[in-house]
Amino acid sequence: MTFALGELGLRLNEFYDMSRYEFVLKSRAYARMSLDKWKHTRFMSFFALVGSHSEPKRLPKTLEKFLPLEGGKVIKKASESIKNRYIEEYQEYLNKINK
């Protein structure tokens, strides 16, 4: 909720009225726009460095080597034991609320 109210600038009633899917779309759009801003900043910084007549051999050859933004992302998936534990706990929860 902090992200929705602070970073996304939503009002509390807007946050409560939107579906989970709408929130995910809005948060992904925010992440995409943030990455675009970083790409612009990287572009300007790189060419400010290149244009400052620095020693060419010491300069990074590409924007990505100068300031990597998306590299090294590792998507970690839940193990089977964690999935099974979650299913068990969820079943216990459902049994508890259905009594």
Stockholm file with secondary structure:
# STOCKHOLM 1.0

chainA/1-99         MTFALGELGLRLNEFYDMSRYEFVLKSRAYARMSLDKWKHTRFMSFFALVGSHSEPKRLPKTLEKFLPLEGGKVIKKASESIKNRYIEEYQEYLNKINK
#=GR chainA/1-99 SS CHIIIIISCCCHHHHHHSCHHHHHHHHHHHHHHHHHHHHHHHHHHHHHHHTTTCCGGGSCSSHHHHSCSSTTCCCCCCCHHHHHHHHHHHHHHHHHHHC
#=GC SS_cons        CHIIIIISCCCHHHHHHSCHHHHHHHHHHHHHHHHHHHHHHHHHHHHHHHTTTCCGGGSCSSHHHHSCSSTTCCCCCCCHHHHHHHHHHHHHHHHHHHC
//
